[in-house]
Amino acid sequence: MRVAKNNTAFRVMITSQFVNNLGSSFFNIVFLVYAATLPNKTLSVTLVAFTEMLPTLFSIIVGNFADKTKHHLRSWRIARLSQSIIF
């Protein structure tokens, strides 16, 4: 709790991650409901579940590289900015 009070960068990252997770959860629920309405329901839901799992697998690999960076906050900002531009 002390870290959250004293470290602004940590507080921003935690808040941002919470909002990101909330939005991702809503998106995944809507995407699953949409996939369930398609003609081939089983295949659609399976593909959605697989595509939702892929980022988690890649985060393990990318997390290893992130631990080796010197300026974590700057790298995190660049990654999030790049992600928003791509979307």
C-alpha positions as CSV (number, residue, x, y, z in Angstrom):
1,M,0.0,0.0,0.0
2,R,2.9,2.4,0.7
3,V,4.2,1.9,-2.8
4,A,0.8,2.9,-4.3
5,K,0.8,6.1,-2.1
6,N,4.4,7.1,-2.8
7,N,5.1,6.0,-6.3
8,T,3.2,7.9,-8.9
9,A,4.3,5.8,-11.9
10,F,3.2,2.6,-10.1
11,R,-0.2,4.2,-9.3
12,V,-0.7,5.2,-12.9
13,M,0.3,1.8,-14.2
14,I,-2.0,-0.1,-11.8
15,T,-5.0,2.2,-12.6
16,S,-4.4,1.9,-16.3
17,Q,-4.1,-1.9,-16.1
18,F,-7.4,-2.1,-14.1
19,V,-9.3,0.0,-16.7
20,N,-7.7,-2.1,-19.5
21,N,-8.7,-5.3,-17.9
22,L,-12.2,-4.1,-17.4
23,G,-12.6,-3.1,-21.0
24,S,-11.0,-6.3,-22.2
25,S,-13.5,-8.3,-20.1
26,F,-16.5,-6.5,-21.5
27,F,-15.1,-6.9,-25.1
28,N,-14.5,-10.6,-24.6
29,I,-18.0,-11.2,-23.3
30,V,-19.6,-9.3,-26.2
31,F,-17.4,-11.1,-28.7
32,L,-18.3,-14.5,-27.2
33,V,-22.0,-13.7,-27.4
34,Y,-21.6,-12.6,-31.0
35,A,-19.7,-15.7,-31.9
36,A,-22.5,-17.8,-30.3
37,T,-25.0,-16.3,-32.8
38,L,-23.0,-17.3,-35.9
39,P,-24.1,-20.4,-37.9
40,N,-21.2,-22.6,-36.8
41,K,-21.3,-21.8,-33.1
42,T,-18.9,-24.4,-31.8
43,L,-16.1,-23.4,-34.2
44,S,-16.7,-19.7,-33.6
45,V,-16.6,-19.9,-29.8
46,T,-13.5,-22.1,-30.0
47,L,-11.7,-19.6,-32.2
48,V,-12.7,-16.7,-29.9
49,A,-11.4,-18.6,-26.8
50,F,-8.2,-19.4,-28.6
51,T,-7.6,-15.8,-29.7
52,E,-8.3,-14.6,-26.2
53,M,-5.7,-16.9,-24.8
54,L,-2.9,-16.0,-27.3
55,P,-2.1,-12.6,-25.7
56,T,-1.6,-14.2,-22.3
57,L,0.9,-16.7,-23.8
58,F,2.8,-13.9,-25.6
59,S,2.9,-11.8,-22.4
60,I,5.2,-14.4,-20.9
61,I,7.7,-13.9,-23.7
62,V,7.3,-10.2,-23.9
63,G,7.5,-9.9,-20.1
64,N,11.0,-11.4,-20.2
65,F,12.2,-8.8,-22.6
66,A,10.5,-6.0,-20.5
67,D,12.4,-7.0,-17.4
68,K,15.6,-6.2,-19.3
69,T,14.7,-2.6,-20.1
70,K,16.3,0.2,-18.2
71,H,13.4,2.8,-18.4
72,H,10.3,0.8,-17.7
73,L,7.8,3.6,-17.6
74,R,9.0,5.2,-20.9
75,S,9.0,1.8,-22.6
76,W,5.5,1.1,-21.2
77,R,4.2,4.4,-22.5
78,I,5.7,3.8,-26.0
79,A,4.1,0.3,-26.0
80,R,0.7,1.6,-25.0
81,L,0.9,4.5,-27.5
82,S,1.8,2.1,-30.3
83,Q,-1.1,-0.2,-29.3
84,S,-3.6,2.6,-29.4
85,I,-2.3,3.8,-32.8
86,I,-2.6,0.2,-34.2
87,F,-6.2,0.0,-32.9
